[in-house]
Amino acid sequence: MGEFIDKAKGTADEVIGKAKVAIGEKTHDAELVAKGLAQEAKGHAEKIIGSAKGVLGDKL
């Protein structure tokens, strides 16, 4: 079950991160762009962890 939760959180973080980057670029807010990129990376990592849990059977 944790596999799907991690993947869902990862997808949400990636989408929110991309939105922050887009807004930051439009408003020339470098801090918001940086936060968005960090959140995208976090989302990507969560998705990888979710995939690993799927393979290992939630033992992570």
MMTF fields as JSON, N, C-alpha, C and O atoms, coordinates in Angstrom:
{
  "mmtfVersion": "1.0.0",
  "mmtfProducer": "UNKNOWN",
  "numBonds": 239,
  "numAtoms": 240,
  "numGroups": 60,
  "numChains": 1,
  "numModels": 1,
  "chainsPerModel": [1],
  "groupsPerChain": [60],
  "chainIdList": ["A"],
  "bondAtomList": [4, 2, 8, 6, 12, 10, 16, 14, 20, 18, 24, 22, 28, 26, 32, 30, 36, 34, 40, 38, 44, 42, 48, 46, 52, 50, 56, 54, 60, 58, 64, 62, 68, 66, 72, 70, 76, 74, 80, 78, 84, 82, 88, 86, 92, 90, 96, 94, 100, 98, 104, 102, 108, 106, 112, 110, 116, 114, 120, 118, 124, 122, 128, 126, 132, 130, 136, 134, 140, 138, 144, 142, 148, 146, 152, 150, 156, 154, 160, 158, 164, 162, 168, 166, 172, 170, 176, 174, 180, 178, 184, 182, 188, 186, 192, 190, 196, 194, 200, 198, 204, 202, 208, 206, 212, 210, 216, 214, 220, 218, 224, 222, 228, 226, 232, 230, 236, 234],
  "bondOrderList": [1, 1, 1, 1, 1, 1, 1, 1, 1, 1, 1, 1, 1, 1, 1, 1, 1, 1, 1, 1, 1, 1, 1, 1, 1, 1, 1, 1, 1, 1, 1, 1, 1, 1, 1, 1, 1, 1, 1, 1, 1, 1, 1, 1, 1, 1, 1, 1, 1, 1, 1, 1, 1, 1, 1, 1, 1, 1, 1],
  "groupList": [{"groupName": "MET", "atomNameList": ["N", "CA", "C", "O"], "elementList": ["N", "C", "C", "O"], "formalChargeList": [0, 0, 0, 0], "bondAtomList": [1, 0, 2, 1, 3, 2], "bondOrderList": [1, 1, 2], "singleLetterCode": "M", "chemCompType": "L-PEPTIDE LINKING"}, {"groupName": "GLY", "atomNameList": ["N", "CA", "C", "O"], "elementList": ["N", "C", "C", "O"], "formalChargeList": [0, 0, 0, 0], "bondAtomList": [1, 0, 2, 1, 3, 2], "bondOrderList": [1, 1, 2], "singleLetterCode": "G", "chemCompType": "PEPTIDE LINKING"}, {"groupName": "GLU", "atomNameList": ["N", "CA", "C", "O"], "elementList": ["N", "C", "C", "O"], "formalChargeList": [0, 0, 0, 0], "bondAtomList": [1, 0, 2, 1, 3, 2], "bondOrderList": [1, 1, 2], "singleLetterCode": "E", "chemCompType": "L-PEPTIDE LINKING"}, {"groupName": "PHE", "atomNameList": ["N", "CA", "C", "O"], "elementList": ["N", "C", "C", "O"], "formalChargeList": [0, 0, 0, 0], "bondAtomList": [1, 0, 2, 1, 3, 2], "bondOrderList": [1, 1, 2], "singleLetterCode": "F", "chemCompType": "L-PEPTIDE LINKING"}, {"groupName": "ILE", "atomNameList": ["N", "CA", "C", "O"], "elementList": ["N", "C", "C", "O"], "formalChargeList": [0, 0, 0, 0], "bondAtomList": [1, 0, 2, 1, 3, 2], "bondOrderList": [1, 1, 2], "singleLetterCode": "I", "chemCompType": "L-PEPTIDE LINKING"}, {"groupName": "ASP", "atomNameList": ["N", "CA", "C", "O"], "elementList": ["N", "C", "C", "O"], "formalChargeList": [0, 0, 0, 0], "bondAtomList": [1, 0, 2, 1, 3, 2], "bondOrderList": [1, 1, 2], "singleLetterCode": "D", "chemCompType": "L-PEPTIDE LINKING"}, {"groupName": "LYS", "atomNameList": ["N", "CA", "C", "O"], "elementList": ["N", "C", "C", "O"], "formalChargeList": [0, 0, 0, 0], "bondAtomList": [1, 0, 2, 1, 3, 2], "bondOrderList": [1, 1, 2], "singleLetterCode": "K", "chemCompType": "L-PEPTIDE LINKING"}, {"groupName": "ALA", "atomNameList": ["N", "CA", "C", "O"], "elementList": ["N", "C", "C", "O"], "formalChargeList": [0, 0, 0, 0], "bondAtomList": [1, 0, 2, 1, 3, 2], "bondOrderList": [1, 1, 2], "singleLetterCode": "A", "chemCompType": "L-PEPTIDE LINKING"}, {"groupName": "THR", "atomNameList": ["N", "CA", "C", "O"], "elementList": ["N", "C", "C", "O"], "formalChargeList": [0, 0, 0, 0], "bondAtomList": [1, 0, 2, 1, 3, 2], "bondOrderList": [1, 1, 2], "singleLetterCode": "T", "chemCompType": "L-PEPTIDE LINKING"}, {"groupName": "VAL", "atomNameList": ["N", "CA", "C", "O"], "elementList": ["N", "C", "C", "O"], "formalChargeList": [0, 0, 0, 0], "bondAtomList": [1, 0, 2, 1, 3, 2], "bondOrderList": [1, 1, 2], "singleLetterCode": "V", "chemCompType": "L-PEPTIDE LINKING"}, {"groupName": "HIS", "atomNameList": ["N", "CA", "C", "O"], "elementList": ["N", "C", "C", "O"], "formalChargeList": [0, 0, 0, 0], "bondAtomList": [1, 0, 2, 1, 3, 2], "bondOrderList": [1, 1, 2], "singleLetterCode": "H", "chemCompType": "L-PEPTIDE LINKING"}, {"groupName": "LEU", "atomNameList": ["N", "CA", "C", "O"], "elementList": ["N", "C", "C", "O"], "formalChargeList": [0, 0, 0, 0], "bondAtomList": [1, 0, 2, 1, 3, 2], "bondOrderList": [1, 1, 2], "singleLetterCode": "L", "chemCompType": "L-PEPTIDE LINKING"}, {"groupName": "GLN", "atomNameList": ["N", "CA", "C", "O"], "elementList": ["N", "C", "C", "O"], "formalChargeList": [0, 0, 0, 0], "bondAtomList": [1, 0, 2, 1, 3, 2], "bondOrderList": [1, 1, 2], "singleLetterCode": "Q", "chemCompType": "L-PEPTIDE LINKING"}, {"groupName": "SER", "atomNameList": ["N", "CA", "C", "O"], "elementList": ["N", "C", "C", "O"], "formalChargeList": [0, 0, 0, 0], "bondAtomList": [1, 0, 2, 1, 3, 2], "bondOrderList": [1, 1, 2], "singleLetterCode": "S", "chemCompType": "L-PEPTIDE LINKING"}],
  "groupTypeList": [0, 1, 2, 3, 4, 5, 6, 7, 6, 1, 8, 7, 5, 2, 9, 4, 1, 6, 7, 6, 9, 7, 4, 1, 2, 6, 8, 10, 5, 7, 2, 11, 9, 7, 6, 1, 11, 7, 12, 2, 7, 6, 1, 10, 7, 2, 6, 4, 4, 1, 13, 7, 6, 1, 9, 11, 1, 5, 6, 11],
  "groupIdList": [1, 2, 3, 4, 5, 6, 7, 8, 9, 10, 11, 12, 13, 14, 15, 16, 17, 18, 19, 20, 21, 22, 23, 24, 25, 26, 27, 28, 29, 30, 31, 32, 33, 34, 35, 36, 37, 38, 39, 40, 41, 42, 43, 44, 45, 46, 47, 48, 49, 50, 51, 52, 53, 54, 55, 56, 57, 58, 59, 60],
  "secStructList": [7, 2, 2, 2, 2, 2, 2, 2, 2, 2, 2, 2, 2, 2, 2, 2, 2, 2, 2, 2, 2, 2, 2, 2, 2, 2, 2, 6, 7, 2, 2, 2, 2, 2, 2, 2, 2, 2, 2, 2, 2, 2, 2, 2, 2, 2, 2, 2, 2, 2, 2, 2, 2, 2, 2, 2, 6, 1, 7, 7],
  "xCoordList": [0.823, 0.0, 0.867, 0.519, 1.985, 2.854, 3.396, 3.712, 3.497, 3.98, 3.105, 3.615, 1.803, 0.886, 0.838, 0.706, 0.945, 0.948, 2.178, 2.082, 3.346, 4.579, 4.541, 4.972, 4.03, 3.944, 2.976, 3.239, 1.867, 0.893, 1.475, 1.311, 2.157, 2.805, 3.856, 3.985, 4.602, 5.637, 5.063, 5.59, 3.983, 3.339, 2.828, 2.986, 2.217, 1.698, 2.838, 2.722, 3.94, 5.069, 5.667, 6.059, 5.734, 6.263, 5.377, 5.88, 4.072, 3.143, 3.211, 3.271, 3.203, 3.274, 4.609, 4.662, 5.684, 7.004, 7.066, 7.625, 6.492, 6.485, 5.691, 6.064, 4.6, 3.799, 4.599, 4.567, 5.309, 6.131, 7.21, 7.474, 7.831, 8.875, 8.271, 8.845, 7.127, 6.491, 6.134, 6.373, 5.56, 5.191, 6.439, 6.48, 7.447, 8.691, 9.37, 9.92, 9.327, 9.925, 9.144, 9.733, 7.833, 7.008, 7.217, 7.225, 7.385, 7.519, 8.978, 9.261, 9.892, 11.333, 11.713, 12.52, 11.116, 11.379, 12.282, 11.804, 13.586, 14.563, 14.37, 14.594, 13.962, 13.748, 12.601, 12.698, 11.534, 10.395, 10.778, 10.338, 11.591, 12.064, 12.888, 12.72, 13.763, 14.601, 13.756, 14.004, 12.766, 11.881, 11.101, 10.901, 10.669, 9.94, 10.803, 10.348, 12.04, 12.956, 13.236, 13.322, 13.377, 13.603, 12.396, 12.542, 11.212, 10.002, 9.829, 9.368, 10.193, 10.148, 11.099, 10.746, 12.295, 13.276, 12.778, 12.955, 12.157, 11.586, 10.514, 10.454, 9.678, 8.63, 9.2, 8.699, 10.242, 10.884, 11.446, 11.313, 12.07, 12.619, 11.509, 11.672, 10.393, 9.267, 8.733, 8.368, 8.69, 8.22, 9.183, 8.754, 10.471, 11.471, 11.33, 11.386, 11.148, 10.959, 9.702, 9.705, 8.64, 7.406, 7.611, 7.091, 8.367, 8.655, 9.481, 9.247, 10.444, 11.274, 10.433, 10.624, 9.517, 8.625, 7.783, 7.51, 7.377, 6.597, 7.395, 6.862, 8.659, 9.518, 9.861, 9.879, 10.133, 10.559, 9.407, 9.625, 8.223, 7.07, 6.92, 6.669, 7.058, 6.857, 7.821, 7.495, 8.98, 9.93, 10.883, 11.743, 10.743, 11.573, 11.029, 11.6],
  "yCoordList": [-1.198, 0.0, 1.262, 2.248, 1.24, 2.403, 2.8, 3.964, 1.816, 2.074, 3.121, 4.078, 2.934, 3.83, 5.208, 6.222, 5.242, 6.526, 7.334, 8.527, 6.672, 7.378, 7.875, 8.992, 7.052, 7.474, 8.646, 9.571, 8.609, 9.709, 10.995, 12.067, 10.887, 12.071, 12.623, 13.835, 11.711, 12.133, 12.88, 13.916, 12.358, 13.021, 14.403, 15.374, 14.48, 15.765, 16.768, 17.924, 16.323, 17.229, 17.691, 18.849, 16.79, 17.188, 18.241, 19.218, 18.043, 18.992, 20.348, 21.385, 20.344, 21.6, 22.294, 23.514, 21.509, 22.069, 22.723, 23.81, 22.064, 22.632, 23.935, 24.879, 23.976, 25.205, 26.337, 27.475, 26.02, 27.046, 27.569, 28.77, 26.66, 27.075, 28.003, 29.046, 27.631, 28.448, 29.831, 30.838, 29.876, 31.169, 31.983, 33.185, 31.335, 32.019, 32.602, 33.703, 31.851, 32.362, 33.55, 34.504, 33.497, 34.62, 35.877, 36.987, 35.705, 36.848, 37.199, 38.112, 36.466, 36.673, 36.505, 37.264, 35.5, 35.207, 33.979, 32.846, 34.209, 33.126, 32.185, 30.98, 32.719, 31.887, 30.895, 29.73, 31.353, 30.478, 29.407, 28.263, 29.775, 28.796, 27.725, 26.535, 28.134, 27.184, 26.249, 25.044, 26.808, 25.98, 24.993, 23.84, 25.452, 24.586, 23.442, 22.3, 23.742, 22.703, 21.686, 20.485, 22.173, 21.268, 20.368, 19.178, 20.939, 20.149, 19.12, 18.006, 19.483, 18.516, 17.353, 16.194, 17.662, 16.621, 15.712, 14.495, 16.311, 15.531, 14.582, 13.417, 15.086, 14.26, 13.104, 11.981, 13.383, 12.33, 11.252, 10.06, 11.673, 10.721, 9.884, 8.68, 10.519, 9.789, 8.727, 7.63, 9.052, 8.084, 6.903, 5.76, 7.179, 6.105, 5.207, 3.982, 5.819, 5.043, 4.18, 3.019, 4.745, 3.987, 2.791, 1.707, 2.986, 1.883, 0.809, -0.385, 1.239, 0.284, -0.515, -1.72, 0.165, -0.536, -1.574, -2.65, -1.247, -2.182, -3.442, -4.551, -3.268, -4.404, -5.197, -6.428, -4.487, -5.138, -5.501, -6.113, -5.142, -5.504, -4.669, -5.229, -3.375, -2.441, -2.671, -2.308, -3.255, -3.507, -2.338, -2.411, -1.274, -0.078, 0.774, 1.82],
  "zCoordList": [0.0, 0.0, 0.0, -0.649, 0.718, 0.778, -0.582, -0.828, -1.456, -2.811, -3.502, -4.084, -3.434, -4.129, -3.474, -4.159, -2.161, -1.444, -1.827, -2.115, -1.829, -2.189, -3.634, -3.923, -4.527, -5.924, -6.082, -6.852, -5.361, -5.437, -4.868, -5.451, -3.724, -3.144, -4.102, -4.276, -4.718, -5.667, -6.843, -7.25, -7.389, -8.517, -8.109, -8.848, -6.932, -6.448, -6.27, -6.677, -5.661, -5.458, -6.79, -6.931, -7.753, -9.055, -9.722, -10.277, -9.669, -10.296, -9.6, -10.262, -8.277, -7.524, -7.782, -7.943, -7.82, -8.094, -9.46, -9.606, -10.471, -11.823, -11.862, -12.559, -11.114, -11.066, -10.415, -10.884, -9.34, -8.682, -9.622, -9.669, -10.371, -11.316, -12.368, -12.678, -12.912, -13.95, -13.422, -14.088, -12.221, -11.634, -11.334, -11.596, -10.79, -10.469, -11.694, -11.647, -12.801, -14.036, -14.578, -15.087, -14.471, -14.963, -14.125, -14.658, -12.813, -11.915, -11.619, -10.844, -12.242, -12.037, -10.562, -10.026, -9.923, -8.515, -8.439, -8.489, -8.317, -8.316, -7.131, -7.253, -5.998, -4.815, -5.048, -4.662, -5.671, -5.957, -6.979, -6.876, -7.954, -8.931, -8.223, -8.49, -7.337, -6.607, -5.743, -5.695, -5.069, -4.253, -5.122, -4.74, -6.278, -7.197, -7.7, -7.768, -8.049, -8.512, -7.41, -7.669, -6.187, -5.054, -4.827, -4.549, -4.947, -4.738, -5.859, -5.61, -7.074, -8.172, -7.903, -8.119, -7.434, -7.131, -6.009, -6.059, -5.001, -3.899, -4.434, -4.042, -5.324, -5.914, -6.709, -6.643, -7.454, -8.233, -7.305, -7.579, -6.213, -5.247, -4.601, -4.403, -4.278, -3.684, -4.642, -4.221, -5.909, -6.901, -7.013, -7.171, -6.932, -6.975, -5.745, -5.854, -4.584, -3.35, -3.457, -3.049, -4.001, -4.188, -5.102, -4.839, -6.172, -7.083, -6.387, -6.575, -5.584, -4.858, -3.855, -3.689, -3.201, -2.267, -2.999, -2.467, -4.211, -4.999, -5.305, -5.259, -5.612, -5.928, -4.671, -4.692, -3.58, -2.344, -1.413, -0.368, -1.774, -0.945, 0.304, 1.371, 0.228, 1.343, 2.507, 3.637, 2.275, 3.358, 3.592, 4.469, 2.83, 3.035, 4.13, 4.44]
}
